[in-house]
């Protein structure tokens, strides 16, 4: 009974699964050598890098700062800019990816070709078996051999030769129903064994087809060579491109570096300009510019402060020197000159002492080391005392006060009194005789408000933003009035008063109009005047 093609294919598949062992496919020695070398190099590089990093971590972790710092100093001898680091980091990642892709292409492609060739060989055998069933003639294979470059052998169940391409014997192929190692018999060959006649367990005729793997090795060795050349070319292109991209994105850093290098004490106006979308570099530039604005402002204030202080000290020093010369010439013989000189020197000395103390007070505030003695007291009693003392020393103005009864607060009694006295003294200086000066204290739900008002000459609008600046002088009308009354000040009183108010968490609100008067209100949040636990009762 003639079997169908489908039954033959099922029988062939069952034969492969039941009788055949997996074919051993030998890799070319050169390809194995390439894989071994690259694997060894990669493992060696990884081991060296890991050992270096572990050594550094160990030195730093064990407290060997000298060794670690020495290593850091050694690295600092090499100028490795960010562009170089980014380029080589990208290149290293690309290099590893290319190696992986080439190895994957080589082994994956080789396995795919080998699988295909084995399948094709078995397919040829299956077709020949079908044809053999119809026409048992080995000449059928002779037509296939030149095309596919095959070797074949047909043997009976006892292993006797029936037909083959080169008179090979069955024992060359099989021994005890098992394949011999191809490295000892036919190296680098694909092989397929198929039953032509009889049962799988006891065949009458067996067909063996063999095909050389040399052509695959040649193809893949050429592919490997071409792959590595292309990989090297791609790596070089990627490195060049990465360097160009890194330079483009890091160009703002070079610009920022040049701008920073141009900065000096005489040129603090330079600023960083970073164009483009907002990113980390632009945020850094804006932060740096903001810092430079503050530095320039602080440096300008410092220079102005030194200049003003020098100017303020120059006058009393000149006066003292003048009176000293006067005493040296006529003081011994003229008692009036002696008394006048001594009084002038004492007056100027007191002024210089007051100026120096004021400068030290402001300097401590600038350094953040200002401390004030804190205690519990009544704001009402403080304002009543200021009113009483003012009336005692000034009888040329009408002084009045209206104070709410406030609970005790926790603050610096002396400094708050000094601040209020500063504003009262300014009202006395710049209010004509018979003018009015009013003091008041009000308590609201959240604040205490101390107000000092007068109906004096007022303050011009252009001067109001600056009256709390150190050594600031208002217009000539206020100066003339002060000079006519022989009033001398350091120019730091209002600045000190502002510092005292701010140290207590308060704010100053100013209202003034020329020839109508001035109103100054000090607002103190109640929460800021509550006792807090501090060392030694200081703020």
WOQUI-V644781 format. One record per residue. N is the residue number from 1. PHI is phi in radians with two decimals (* if undefined). PSI is psi in whole degrees, -180 to 180 (999 if undefined). Layout:
# WOQUI-V644781
N;PHI;PSI  N;PHI;PSI
This chain:
# WOQUI-V644781
1;*;129  2;-1.38;130  3;-1.52;150  4;-1.35;163  5;-1.06;-36  6;-1.14;-41  7;-1.15;-38  8;-1.10;-42  9;-1.13;-41  10;-1.10;-42  11;-1.11;-41  12;-1.09;-44  13;-1.11;-42  14;-1.13;-36  15;-1.14;-42  16;-1.10;-41  17;-1.30;-33  18;-1.57;-34  19;-1.96;-27  20;-1.56;145  21;-1.72;156  22;-1.03;137  23;-1.28;136  24;-1.61;121  25;-1.88;120  26;-1.53;131  27;-1.41;153  28;-1.20;140  29;-1.03;-36  30;-1.14;-44  31;-1.12;-38  32;-1.14;-36  33;-1.14;-41  34;-1.08;-46  35;-1.08;-42  36;-1.11;-44  37;-1.10;-49  38;-1.14;-40  39;-1.10;-42  40;-1.13;-43  41;-1.11;-46  42;-1.07;-45  43;-1.13;-37  44;-1.14;-46  45;-1.09;-45  46;-1.08;-39  47;-1.16;-41  48;-1.12;-47  49;-1.08;-44  50;-1.10;-40  51;-1.14;-40  52;-1.12;-47  53;-1.10;-42  54;-1.14;-36  55;-1.14;-42  56;-1.12;-46  57;-1.07;-39  58;-1.16;-43  59;-1.08;-44  60;-1.26;-37  61;-1.23;-31  62;-1.55;6  63;1.43;14  64;-1.46;70  65;-1.16;-33  66;-1.13;-43  67;-1.17;-44  68;-1.10;-44  69;-1.15;-35  70;-1.11;-40  71;-1.13;-40  72;-1.11;-40  73;-1.14;-36  74;-1.11;-43  75;-1.15;-32  76;-1.20;-15  77;-1.22;-22  78;-1.74;129  79;-1.56;100  80;-1.95;95  81;-1.27;170  82;-1.12;-37  83;-1.03;-46  84;-1.08;-45  85;-1.12;-45  86;-1.13;-42  87;-1.10;-47  88;-1.26;-31  89;-1.13;-46  90;-1.12;-41  91;-1.11;-39  92;-1.15;-42  93;-1.11;-44  94;-1.10;-41  95;-1.07;-45  96;-1.13;-39  97;-1.14;-40  98;-1.16;-41  99;-1.05;-46  100;-1.07;-44  101;-1.15;-41  102;-1.15;-43  103;-1.14;-40  104;-1.11;-42  105;-1.12;-42  106;-1.15;-57  107;-1.24;-40  108;-1.14;-45  109;-1.13;-41  110;-1.11;-43  111;-1.11;-40  112;-1.12;-44  113;-1.14;-42  114;-1.11;-42  115;-1.08;-41  116;-1.13;-43  117;-1.14;-41  118;-1.10;-43  119;-1.10;-41  120;-1.15;-39  121;-1.10;-44  122;-1.17;-33  123;-1.17;-42  124;-1.05;-42  125;-1.12;-41  126;-1.12;-42  127;-1.14;-41  128;-1.10;-38  129;-1.07;-41  130;-1.13;-44  131;-1.17;-35  132;-1.12;-34  133;-1.10;-33  134;-1.51;-44  135;-2.36;94  136;-1.26;85  137;-2.49;124  138;-1.22;-11  139;-1.11;-19  140;-1.06;-35  141;-1.32;-28  142;-1.09;-28  143;-1.32;-25  144;-1.54;-26  145;-1.06;-49  146;-1.11;-29  147;-1.35;-47  148;-1.72;-2  149;1.00;53  150;-1.81;159  151;-2.09;144  152;-2.45;162  153;-2.66;136  154;-2.05;127  155;-2.29;153  156;-1.48;-177  157;-1.12;-25  158;-1.54;-1  159;1.56;11  160;-1.38;146  161;-1.28;133  162;-1.95;-50  163;-2.76;146  164;-2.86;173  165;-1.43;-31  166;-2.45;35  167;1.01;31  168;-1.27;149  169;-1.69;159  170;-1.16;-32  171;-1.21;-19  172;-1.21;-24  173;-1.78;-41  174;-2.23;146  175;-2.47;117  176;0.96;45  177;1.01;33  178;-2.50;144  179;-1.25;139  180;-1.38;158  181;-1.07;131  182;-1.12;-25  183;-1.17;-18  184;-1.79;-20  185;-1.99;-94  186;-1.88;100  187;-1.31;147  188;0.99;49  189;-2.24;143  190;-1.53;145  191;-2.44;144  192;-2.40;129  193;-2.01;125  194;-2.34;138  195;-1.36;124  196;-1.53;-45  197;-2.41;149  198;1.61;-173  199;-1.53;163  200;-1.14;-40  201;-1.28;-28  202;-2.43;76  203;-1.31;150  204;-1.57;-38  205;-2.39;141  206;-2.23;135  207;-1.85;129  208;-2.09;122  209;-1.94;139  210;-2.35;144  211;-2.44;134  212;-1.22;147  213;-1.72;6  214;-1.06;-39  215;-1.15;-33  216;-1.19;-41  217;-1.09;-41  218;-1.12;-43  219;-1.08;-45  220;-1.34;-28  221;-1.18;-39  222;-1.15;-38  223;-1.14;-41  224;-1.09;-46  225;-1.06;-46  226;-1.13;-38  227;-1.10;-42  228;-1.23;-35  229;-1.12;-47  230;-1.13;-38  231;-1.11;-43  232;-1.10;-43  233;-1.10;-45  234;-1.11;-38  235;-1.12;-42  236;-1.13;-42  237;-1.12;-42  238;-1.11;-39  239;-1.11;-45  240;-1.11;-42  241;-1.16;-42  242;-1.10;-40  243;-1.10;-42  244;-1.14;-44  245;-1.13;-42  246;-1.09;-43  247;-1.11;-39  248;-1.12;-46  249;-1.34;-22  250;-1.70;1  251;-0.99;-40  252;-1.01;-30  253;-1.17;-41  254;-1.10;-41  255;-1.09;-44  256;-1.09;-39  257;-1.10;-44  258;-1.09;-41  259;-1.14;-42  260;-1.16;-38  261;-1.13;-25  262;-1.44;-7  263;-1.29;145  264;-2.76;175  265;-1.09;-29  266;-1.61;-3  267;-2.46;76  268;-1.69;5  269;-1.54;-6  270;-1.19;138  271;-2.30;155  272;-1.45;133  273;-2.04;114  274;-2.14;115  275;-1.57;170  276;1.69;-172  277;-1.17;159  278;-1.31;124  279;-2.48;-167  280;-1.10;-37  281;-1.17;-39  282;-1.18;-39  283;-1.08;-41  284;-1.11;-43  285;-1.10;-42  286;-1.14;-40  287;-1.11;-43  288;-1.12;-43  289;-1.09;-40  290;-1.11;-41  291;-1.11;-41  292;-1.17;-35  293;-1.05;-45  294;-1.17;-40  295;-1.13;-44  296;-1.10;-42  297;-1.13;-44  298;-1.14;-42  299;-1.14;-39  300;-1.12;-42  301;-1.12;-39  302;-1.11;-46  303;-1.10;-42  304;-1.14;-39  305;-1.11;-46  306;-1.11;-42  307;-1.11;-46  308;-1.16;-42  309;-1.09;-41  310;-1.09;-41  311;-1.14;-42  312;-1.17;-34  313;-1.39;-24  314;-1.09;-41  315;-1.13;-54  316;-1.10;-34  317;-1.13;-41  318;-1.12;-40  319;-1.12;-46  320;-1.06;-43  321;-1.11;-40  322;-1.11;-46  323;-1.21;-32  324;-1.11;-43  325;-1.11;-40  326;-1.10;-44  327;-1.14;-36  328;-1.13;-32  329;-1.50;-52  330;-2.12;-5  331;-1.12;-32  332;-1.20;-31  333;-1.79;-21  334;-2.04;108  335;-1.05;-35  336;-1.15;-42  337;-1.12;-38  338;-1.10;-48  339;-1.11;-45  340;-1.08;-42  341;-1.15;-43  342;-1.11;-43  343;-1.13;-41  344;-1.14;-43  345;-1.14;-42  346;-1.08;-42  347;-1.10;-46  348;-1.20;-33  349;-1.16;-42  350;-1.08;-41  351;-1.10;-45  352;-1.11;-39  353;-1.11;-43  354;-1.11;-41  355;-1.12;-45  356;-1.12;-42  357;-1.09;-39  358;-1.15;-42  359;-1.11;-41  360;-1.13;-39  361;-1.05;-48  362;-1.20;-35  363;-1.14;-40  364;-1.11;-38  365;-1.13;-43  366;-1.11;-35  367;-1.45;-9  368;1.37;21  369;-1.94;12  370;-1.27;128  371;-2.27;143  372;-2.27;141  373;-1.25;126  374;-1.87;149  375;-2.80;170  376;-1.58;131  377;-2.79;173  378;-1.77;127  379;-1.10;-33  380;-1.09;-46  381;-1.12;-37  382;-1.08;-46  383;-1.18;-37  384;-1.12;-38  385;-1.18;-42  386;-1.07;-43  387;-1.08;-45  388;-1.10;-46  389;-1.15;-38  390;-1.13;-42  391;-1.12;-32  392;-1.24;-37  393;-1.67;-11  394;-2.34;113  395;-1.98;14  396;-1.74;-7  397;-2.20;157  398;-1.58;109  399;-1.92;129  400;-2.38;158  401;-2.51;146  402;-2.45;114  403;-2.22;130  404;-1.26;153  405;-1.44;108  406;-1.88;150  407;-1.19;169  408;-1.20;149  409;-2.13;166  410;-1.96;107  411;-2.80;-174  412;-1.63;109  413;-1.09;-49  414;-1.11;-43  415;-1.25;-40  416;-1.12;-40  417;-1.12;-40  418;-1.06;-42  419;-1.11;-46  420;-1.10;-40  421;-1.10;-35  422;-1.04;-47  423;-1.19;-39  424;-1.12;-43  425;-1.08;-38  426;-1.16;-37  427;-1.10;-42  428;-1.11;-41  429;-1.11;-41  430;-1.95;22  431;-2.01;126  432;-1.05;161  433;-0.99;147  434;1.24;9  435;-1.35;170  436;-1.86;138  437;-2.26;122  438;-2.05;133  439;-1.98;142  440;-2.60;154  441;-2.37;122  442;-2.17;144  443;-1.96;125  444;-1.91;-173  445;-1.13;-34  446;-2.12;-12  447;-2.39;164  448;-1.95;135  449;-2.14;120  450;-1.83;124  451;-2.13;135  452;-2.16;121  453;-2.19;151  454;-2.56;170  455;-2.03;42  456;-1.43;-152  457;-1.36;-13  458;1.35;-180  459;-2.24;132  460;-1.13;149  461;-1.06;-37  462;-1.23;-19  463;-1.60;-22  464;-1.03;-40  465;-1.18;-12  466;-2.02;-1  467;-1.18;-18  468;-1.65;2  469;-1.30;151  470;-1.23;132  471;1.12;17  472;-1.30;137  473;-2.00;130  474;-1.34;-167  475;-1.19;173  476;-1.19;-28  477;-1.09;-42  478;-1.21;-37  479;-1.16;-43  480;-1.08;-41  481;-1.10;-42  482;-1.13;-43  483;-1.17;-35  484;-1.14;-23  485;-1.77;10  486;1.00;42  487;-1.79;127  488;-2.11;134  489;-2.35;167  490;-1.50;-16  491;1.42;9  492;-2.04;-3  493;-1.05;-50  494;-1.17;-36  495;-1.11;-42  496;-1.17;-41  497;-1.07;-40  498;-1.12;-41  499;-1.08;-44  500;-1.08;-45  501;-1.09;-45  502;-1.17;-35  503;-1.11;-25  504;-1.66;13  505;1.33;16  506;-1.69;176  507;-2.34;156  508;-2.02;130  509;-2.06;124  510;-2.00;133  511;-2.31;128  512;-2.72;148  513;-2.51;136  514;-1.00;134  515;1.16;10  516;-2.12;-30  517;2.31;179  518;-2.36;144  519;-2.28;125  520;-2.12;127  521;-2.10;130  522;-1.82;118  523;-1.82;126  524;-2.12;118  525;-1.09;138  526;-1.07;-34  527;-1.14;-25  528;-1.43;-16  529;-1.89;27  530;-1.72;142  531;-1.08;132  532;-2.16;149  533;-1.35;110  534;-2.29;160  535;-1.25;121  536;1.27;13  537;1.11;42  538;-2.11;159  539;-2.14;999
